[in-house]
Amino acid sequence: MDNADVRVQKAAGTTGKPRLHLGLAESEAEVLAAQKLRWRVFADEMGARLPSRTPGVDRDLYDPHCEHLIVREEETGRVVGTYRILPPDAARRAGGLYSESEFDLTRLTHLRPRMVEVGRSCIDPDFRSGFVISLLWAGLARYMKQNGYEYLMGCASIGMGDGGHNAVSIYNALADRLAPVEYRVFPRCPLPLTLLEPAVQPELPPLLKGYMRAGAWVCGEPAWDPDFNTADLLLLMPMSRVQDRYSRHFVERQD
């Protein structure tokens, strides 16, 4: 994505909404602001154990190789949403993909030259109306289109506060969205599906709902991430499968 970023003109006097700016972080200060937002959401709010050496900053060995998509409030400069992007060349420099710590990705090897990994998506609690995540997805769609990448891959996390019962229920409910066998992955620390009772009614996290609506595949059984205490589903979205109405929604956000 070039510097002609998405700029959302929302005059607070007429709509009550702040003006927001979407783009790739262009400075260390903007990357740091995104990492601090990640810490507040993942560590302070969700109780995740993060490996960062700097308290208050979620930073790992992949960050220097990633591009950081951010939504910023124009009036204050505050970063209110972010997504981390790891394109193929950067993944090679980093020595692999973040998801490889959770899954055996052998069957996706042939896709790597055309596949982008995304992750660390989070939104400030004051901006969780759905508008910011729509902007972030618009930025991802534009990034994929402009660079000619064909596959978007990443994990969708399901909280384990209930012991994993909702995660099992969600996985069962998405059985018809499993990827073809040639795209299946295998969790290194599987969630014990047979030992958990499914929840009565599955509650899909908003991010997972978005992936499903866009046409993503679930690539296999969930992995348990003990540091975040989440069940993670690896999702693969061939851009050719993105539903037309969803694609138009993204494109409209860009122009």
N, C-alpha and C positions, 0 to 999 in steps of 0.2 A: 504494500500500500504506500502510495507516495504521500507527499506532504499536503496535497489537496484533500485534507481529511474531511470526514463528515462533520458538519457544524450544524447543530440543531438550534434554530432561531425560535425560542419560546420566551416571549416577553413576560416577565413576572407580573407586570401590571394588568395584563389581559388574560392570562391563563392560570396564574398562580404557581406556575412551574419555573424552576431555575433554568437558565441557559446552560446547556451541556455541550461539551466538545469531545468528539471521539477521534482517536488517532493512536499511532504507535509512539511510545515514549521516546523522546528525543534527547534526553539528558540523564545523567546519573541521578539527579535529584528526582526526576519523575519516576525512574525505576525504583528508587528508594521509597518514594511515597506509596507505590503499588505494593512493595514488600511489607511496609508497615501496615497497610490495610489488610493484607493477607494474615499477618500476625494477629491483628485485632479480631478478625473473623474466626480463624482456625484455632488459635491458641486461647485467646481470652474468652471468646464466645463459645466455642465448641469443645475446648479442653484438649486439643490435640497436643501431642509431644513433638515438637519440631526440632530438627537437628542443628538449627542455626547457632553460630557462635556469638551472635549479637542479640541480646535480649530486646524484644520488641520489633525485630526485623526477621521475616521469614525469607531466608536466603539459603540456597543449596548449590551444589556443584553444576547444576544445569542452568542456573540463572544467567551466567555470563554468556552462554551460547544462544539464549532465547531472545526473541522479540517480545515486547510487553505491550499488549493492547490495553489502553486505558480510556476510561470516561472521566472527564474532569469537569467540575463545576466552574464555570467561567468567572463568576464574581469573586470567589474565594480561592480558586486554584486547587481546591481539594480534590484528590482522586477518590472517586466514589464507586468505581467498578474496574475490574481488571481481568485479563485472560492472558495466560502465558503460551507463546507459540514457539514450537521447535521444528523448523523446516528440515528437509533431508540432509543438506550439506552440514548444517549445524549439528544435527544428531550424530553424524560421523565424527565431527571434531570433538563432540562430548563423549564419544566412546559408546554411544547407544542411546536408547530411549528410556525415559523415566519409568514407563509402564513395564519395562523388562524386570524391574525389581519385584513386581507382583505377578507377572504372567510369563509363560513360555510363548513367545511370539513367532516361533519358527515358521508357522504356516503363512505369516504375513511378510516373510523376507522378500518375496518378489515384488511387493508393493512399495518397498521403502523409497525407491527413487522418486516416487510420485505421491508420497504420503506425508502429511503434516500431523504432528502430535500436539494436542492442546491440553491445558490443565490449569490448576490453581485458580479456577474461576471463583470470584467472590464479589459481593456487592455490599456497600455500606448499609447498615440497618435502616438508615433514614431514607434510602432510595430503592426500596424493594417492591415497588409498585408493579414491576414488569417492564417498565420503559427502558431501564438501563440494560437489562439483559437483552432486550430487543436490539439496542444499539450495538452491544458487543457482538451479537450474532451477525448483524449487518456488516460489522468490520471484518469478522472472520470470512464471510461470504465474499467480500470484496478482495480480501487478501488472497484467497484461494483462486479466484477468477483472474486477478491481475498477474499472478505468478504461474498459472497453468497447472496447479496441483490438482490431482484427481480424487484423493482420499483424505478425509479428515478423521482422525482417531484420537480417542481419549477415554478417560474413566469417568463414570457417573457414580457418585458416592451416595450411599444410603446409610443414614445414622443407625447405630446399634444400641441406642438407649433402651430399647425393648428387648435386648438380648438377641436380636437377629430375626425375629419372627416376621416382621414386616418385609425384610429383605428377601426371605424365602418366598413370601406371598407374591412379591413383585416379580421375582424371577419366574415363578410358575405362571403368572399372568402374561408374561412376555414370551411364552414358549413359541408362539407363532411368529415372533420377530427374530428368531435365531438366524445367524448368518449361515450360508452354505458351508458344508463341512470343510471345504478347502480354505476357509477363513476362520476356523475355530482356534481359540487360544485356551491355555490351561493354567489355572491359578496355582501359584507356588504354595500358597497357604489357603486351601479351599475352605469356604464356609461349610460347616457340617450340615448339609441340607436335610439329610435323613433323620437327624437328631433334633430338629427344630419343627415346631408346629407352625404352619402358616397362620398369619394374622387373618382375622375374619374378613376384613376389607383392606386390600393393599392401598397404601397412600404413596403415590409417586412424587418424589421431589420435583420442583418446577424445572430444574435443568434436564432431568431425565425425560419429563414430559415433552420438553422442547425437542430433544433429540428424536424421540419417537414420532412426533408430528412431522418432523422434517424428512423422515424415511431412513433413519439409522438402523443398523443391525446390532443385535446383542451377540457378541462373539463367543460366549460360553458361560460357564458357571461363575458366580461371584467369588472374588478373593477377599479375605479378611485382612484389613490394614489395622494392626494393633496400635500404631502410633496415633492414627486419627480416630480409632474405634469406629470404623465404617466398613460396610460391605461394598466392594467396588465392582461394578460391571464394566467390562471393556467394550466400548462401542466403536463401530466402524461405519462411517457415512460416505459411500461413494457419491460424489457430487452429481453424477448422472441420475441418482435416485431421489435427489431433493425434489419434493413435490412442487409443481408449478406455482401454486398459490403461495407457498412458503418462499420460493425463490423470488417471486415478484415482490413480496413483502420486504425482503432484504434489499433488493435492488432499489425499491422506492425510497428506502431509508438513506441510500447513498447519494441520490441525485438532488 
